Amino acid sequence: MLTDLSIRMFMYVQATVQSTITNLRSDERGQDTLEWVLMSGLIAAAIVGVLALFSGKLTTMVNNVGDCLDFTSSTTCSPGF
């Protein structure tokens, strides 16, 4: 048996849920932040990919630069790739 109070409670809950859903759909706060986070993640993934691709050549270059800075060693200086 439905009473007037239970009908009012049901209508209140339904209106509250509907209002919340409407507000969530039209609320765009944080959208710019999310776009920046996604773009930063894409750039970071690209940097990691490039570093993984060229890791051997970068290691060789750093070692060769180290040989150039070691003036007591008799190695040749060739810092290029």
PyMOL CGO cylinders between C-alpha atoms (Angstrom):
from pymol import cmd
from pymol.cgo import CYLINDER

trace = [
    CYLINDER, 0.00, 0.00, 0.00, 1.49, 3.29, -1.12, 0.3, 1, 1, 1, 1, 1, 1,
    CYLINDER, 1.49, 3.29, -1.12, 1.06, 6.27, 1.07, 0.3, 1, 1, 1, 1, 1, 1,
    CYLINDER, 1.06, 6.27, 1.07, 1.43, 9.92, 0.22, 0.3, 1, 1, 1, 1, 1, 1,
    CYLINDER, 1.43, 9.92, 0.22, 4.76, 10.03, 2.10, 0.3, 1, 1, 1, 1, 1, 1,
    CYLINDER, 4.76, 10.03, 2.10, 6.27, 7.13, 0.15, 0.3, 1, 1, 1, 1, 1, 1,
    CYLINDER, 6.27, 7.13, 0.15, 5.20, 8.70, -3.15, 0.3, 1, 1, 1, 1, 1, 1,
    CYLINDER, 5.20, 8.70, -3.15, 6.81, 12.00, -2.14, 0.3, 1, 1, 1, 1, 1, 1,
    CYLINDER, 6.81, 12.00, -2.14, 10.01, 10.20, -1.10, 0.3, 1, 1, 1, 1, 1, 1,
    CYLINDER, 10.01, 10.20, -1.10, 10.12, 8.35, -4.41, 0.3, 1, 1, 1, 1, 1, 1,
    CYLINDER, 10.12, 8.35, -4.41, 9.62, 11.57, -6.38, 0.3, 1, 1, 1, 1, 1, 1,
    CYLINDER, 9.62, 11.57, -6.38, 12.34, 13.33, -4.35, 0.3, 1, 1, 1, 1, 1, 1,
    CYLINDER, 12.34, 13.33, -4.35, 14.86, 10.54, -4.96, 0.3, 1, 1, 1, 1, 1, 1,
    CYLINDER, 14.86, 10.54, -4.96, 13.98, 10.39, -8.65, 0.3, 1, 1, 1, 1, 1, 1,
    CYLINDER, 13.98, 10.39, -8.65, 14.36, 14.17, -9.06, 0.3, 1, 1, 1, 1, 1, 1,
    CYLINDER, 14.36, 14.17, -9.06, 17.67, 14.15, -7.19, 0.3, 1, 1, 1, 1, 1, 1,
    CYLINDER, 17.67, 14.15, -7.19, 19.09, 11.36, -9.35, 0.3, 1, 1, 1, 1, 1, 1,
    CYLINDER, 19.09, 11.36, -9.35, 17.87, 13.03, -12.53, 0.3, 1, 1, 1, 1, 1, 1,
    CYLINDER, 17.87, 13.03, -12.53, 19.39, 16.36, -11.46, 0.3, 1, 1, 1, 1, 1, 1,
    CYLINDER, 19.39, 16.36, -11.46, 22.71, 14.71, -10.65, 0.3, 1, 1, 1, 1, 1, 1,
    CYLINDER, 22.71, 14.71, -10.65, 22.83, 12.95, -14.02, 0.3, 1, 1, 1, 1, 1, 1,
    CYLINDER, 22.83, 12.95, -14.02, 22.02, 16.20, -15.85, 0.3, 1, 1, 1, 1, 1, 1,
    CYLINDER, 22.02, 16.20, -15.85, 24.73, 18.09, -13.95, 0.3, 1, 1, 1, 1, 1, 1,
    CYLINDER, 24.73, 18.09, -13.95, 27.34, 15.42, -14.63, 0.3, 1, 1, 1, 1, 1, 1,
    CYLINDER, 27.34, 15.42, -14.63, 26.60, 15.46, -18.36, 0.3, 1, 1, 1, 1, 1, 1,
    CYLINDER, 26.60, 15.46, -18.36, 26.88, 19.24, -18.68, 0.3, 1, 1, 1, 1, 1, 1,
    CYLINDER, 26.88, 19.24, -18.68, 29.77, 19.72, -16.24, 0.3, 1, 1, 1, 1, 1, 1,
    CYLINDER, 29.77, 19.72, -16.24, 33.01, 20.31, -18.15, 0.3, 1, 1, 1, 1, 1, 1,
    CYLINDER, 33.01, 20.31, -18.15, 35.25, 21.20, -15.21, 0.3, 1, 1, 1, 1, 1, 1,
    CYLINDER, 35.25, 21.20, -15.21, 38.49, 19.28, -15.40, 0.3, 1, 1, 1, 1, 1, 1,
    CYLINDER, 38.49, 19.28, -15.40, 38.26, 18.67, -19.14, 0.3, 1, 1, 1, 1, 1, 1,
    CYLINDER, 38.26, 18.67, -19.14, 41.29, 20.86, -19.88, 0.3, 1, 1, 1, 1, 1, 1,
    CYLINDER, 41.29, 20.86, -19.88, 43.26, 19.17, -17.13, 0.3, 1, 1, 1, 1, 1, 1,
    CYLINDER, 43.26, 19.17, -17.13, 42.41, 15.75, -18.51, 0.3, 1, 1, 1, 1, 1, 1,
    CYLINDER, 42.41, 15.75, -18.51, 43.50, 16.81, -22.00, 0.3, 1, 1, 1, 1, 1, 1,
    CYLINDER, 43.50, 16.81, -22.00, 46.83, 18.09, -20.65, 0.3, 1, 1, 1, 1, 1, 1,
    CYLINDER, 46.83, 18.09, -20.65, 47.40, 14.87, -18.71, 0.3, 1, 1, 1, 1, 1, 1,
    CYLINDER, 47.40, 14.87, -18.71, 46.69, 12.75, -21.78, 0.3, 1, 1, 1, 1, 1, 1,
    CYLINDER, 46.69, 12.75, -21.78, 48.97, 14.88, -23.96, 0.3, 1, 1, 1, 1, 1, 1,
    CYLINDER, 48.97, 14.88, -23.96, 51.76, 14.76, -21.36, 0.3, 1, 1, 1, 1, 1, 1,
    CYLINDER, 51.76, 14.76, -21.36, 51.42, 10.99, -21.16, 0.3, 1, 1, 1, 1, 1, 1,
    CYLINDER, 51.42, 10.99, -21.16, 51.66, 10.70, -24.94, 0.3, 1, 1, 1, 1, 1, 1,
    CYLINDER, 51.66, 10.70, -24.94, 54.79, 12.86, -25.03, 0.3, 1, 1, 1, 1, 1, 1,
    CYLINDER, 54.79, 12.86, -25.03, 56.37, 10.87, -22.18, 0.3, 1, 1, 1, 1, 1, 1,
    CYLINDER, 56.37, 10.87, -22.18, 55.62, 7.59, -24.00, 0.3, 1, 1, 1, 1, 1, 1,
    CYLINDER, 55.62, 7.59, -24.00, 57.21, 8.97, -27.16, 0.3, 1, 1, 1, 1, 1, 1,
    CYLINDER, 57.21, 8.97, -27.16, 60.34, 10.04, -25.27, 0.3, 1, 1, 1, 1, 1, 1,
    CYLINDER, 60.34, 10.04, -25.27, 60.64, 6.61, -23.64, 0.3, 1, 1, 1, 1, 1, 1,
    CYLINDER, 60.64, 6.61, -23.64, 60.20, 4.96, -27.05, 0.3, 1, 1, 1, 1, 1, 1,
    CYLINDER, 60.20, 4.96, -27.05, 62.91, 7.10, -28.65, 0.3, 1, 1, 1, 1, 1, 1,
    CYLINDER, 62.91, 7.10, -28.65, 65.29, 6.46, -25.75, 0.3, 1, 1, 1, 1, 1, 1,
    CYLINDER, 65.29, 6.46, -25.75, 64.67, 2.71, -25.99, 0.3, 1, 1, 1, 1, 1, 1,
    CYLINDER, 64.67, 2.71, -25.99, 65.25, 2.81, -29.75, 0.3, 1, 1, 1, 1, 1, 1,
    CYLINDER, 65.25, 2.81, -29.75, 68.54, 4.71, -29.52, 0.3, 1, 1, 1, 1, 1, 1,
    CYLINDER, 68.54, 4.71, -29.52, 69.81, 3.41, -26.16, 0.3, 1, 1, 1, 1, 1, 1,
    CYLINDER, 69.81, 3.41, -26.16, 72.82, 1.59, -27.64, 0.3, 1, 1, 1, 1, 1, 1,
    CYLINDER, 72.82, 1.59, -27.64, 73.97, 4.56, -29.66, 0.3, 1, 1, 1, 1, 1, 1,
    CYLINDER, 73.97, 4.56, -29.66, 73.44, 6.94, -26.74, 0.3, 1, 1, 1, 1, 1, 1,
    CYLINDER, 73.44, 6.94, -26.74, 75.52, 4.71, -24.46, 0.3, 1, 1, 1, 1, 1, 1,
    CYLINDER, 75.52, 4.71, -24.46, 78.32, 4.62, -27.02, 0.3, 1, 1, 1, 1, 1, 1,
    CYLINDER, 78.32, 4.62, -27.02, 78.20, 8.39, -27.43, 0.3, 1, 1, 1, 1, 1, 1,
    CYLINDER, 78.20, 8.39, -27.43, 78.33, 8.99, -23.66, 0.3, 1, 1, 1, 1, 1, 1,
    CYLINDER, 78.33, 8.99, -23.66, 81.28, 6.60, -23.30, 0.3, 1, 1, 1, 1, 1, 1,
    CYLINDER, 81.28, 6.60, -23.30, 83.12, 8.32, -26.15, 0.3, 1, 1, 1, 1, 1, 1,
    CYLINDER, 83.12, 8.32, -26.15, 82.52, 11.73, -24.61, 0.3, 1, 1, 1, 1, 1, 1,
    CYLINDER, 82.52, 11.73, -24.61, 83.89, 10.34, -21.35, 0.3, 1, 1, 1, 1, 1, 1,
    CYLINDER, 83.89, 10.34, -21.35, 87.03, 9.25, -23.21, 0.3, 1, 1, 1, 1, 1, 1,
    CYLINDER, 87.03, 9.25, -23.21, 87.41, 12.78, -24.60, 0.3, 1, 1, 1, 1, 1, 1,
    CYLINDER, 87.41, 12.78, -24.60, 87.22, 14.28, -21.10, 0.3, 1, 1, 1, 1, 1, 1,
    CYLINDER, 87.22, 14.28, -21.10, 89.75, 11.81, -19.67, 0.3, 1, 1, 1, 1, 1, 1,
    CYLINDER, 89.75, 11.81, -19.67, 92.96, 13.62, -20.56, 0.3, 1, 1, 1, 1, 1, 1,
    CYLINDER, 92.96, 13.62, -20.56, 95.18, 11.01, -18.95, 0.3, 1, 1, 1, 1, 1, 1,
    CYLINDER, 95.18, 11.01, -18.95, 93.99, 8.30, -21.34, 0.3, 1, 1, 1, 1, 1, 1,
    CYLINDER, 93.99, 8.30, -21.34, 95.60, 7.82, -24.73, 0.3, 1, 1, 1, 1, 1, 1,
    CYLINDER, 95.60, 7.82, -24.73, 92.33, 6.97, -26.50, 0.3, 1, 1, 1, 1, 1, 1,
    CYLINDER, 92.33, 6.97, -26.50, 91.17, 8.87, -29.53, 0.3, 1, 1, 1, 1, 1, 1,
    CYLINDER, 91.17, 8.87, -29.53, 88.41, 11.38, -29.14, 0.3, 1, 1, 1, 1, 1, 1,
    CYLINDER, 88.41, 11.38, -29.14, 85.34, 10.54, -31.25, 0.3, 1, 1, 1, 1, 1, 1,
    CYLINDER, 85.34, 10.54, -31.25, 82.14, 11.72, -29.59, 0.3, 1, 1, 1, 1, 1, 1,
    CYLINDER, 82.14, 11.72, -29.59, 79.92, 11.23, -32.66, 0.3, 1, 1, 1, 1, 1, 1,
    CYLINDER, 79.92, 11.23, -32.66, 77.48, 8.43, -33.36, 0.3, 1, 1, 1, 1, 1, 1,
]
cmd.load_cgo(trace, "trace")
